[in-house]
Amino acid sequence: MDIRATLAGTPYGRVPGTGYYRGWGSRSAVAGGTRRGPGNRDAEVVISREREKPTMNALLVKGNTITGWLGRRSIDILRISLGLVFLAFGILKFFPGASPAEALVIRTIDTLTLGVINGQAALLLTAVMECFIGITLVTGKLLRTGLLVLGFSLVGIMSPLVLFSGDLFPGTPTLEAQYVFKDIVLAAAGLVIAAKALAAAPLKRLSV
């Protein structure tokens, strides 16, 4: 379509059957583009905006599609990500000296179990628990059991803040204190995942 010819033969306003709009300049300014002035500039701006509308609408549609996908999948992404974190931490603890939190883990388990579980046994127990949590979160299998173990694990993970506060905060927080602090984010993520899991399949009341 020759838009210049169409504009030349139409009154001011929207041009029927097109996405263009004729501005308030003179006929020759809009159609021929030979004269420059305020009217011609206004017409060009309006026409340019009309041409941008299809592109903007397409971007809005794509944005809404992405938003909808994130709304459906964001918690699943969070679950898998959290599982990978626990799996990585757990695997490291199978190799003595590989985990930066090894000494803190052994000391914490020894204190919580009153010395019943200590040394490498404490480290092995933690490794098994974290790997189990990671696998359940990544695969979604036995998810409720994994979340239950996660709950117990987080109690142990956060307990150094109470048990060893003097050592973790001699003045400024130590590296171990910062290591424990980041677990607050893991705990919050676990709560979000647990809320979705329970909402999808609520617990049934026991019959009396």
Summary of the structure (lengths in Angstrom):
residues: 208
radius of gyration: 32.1
end to end distance: 78.6
largest distance: 95.1
contacts: 572
relative contact order: 0.08
helix: 71%
strand: 2%
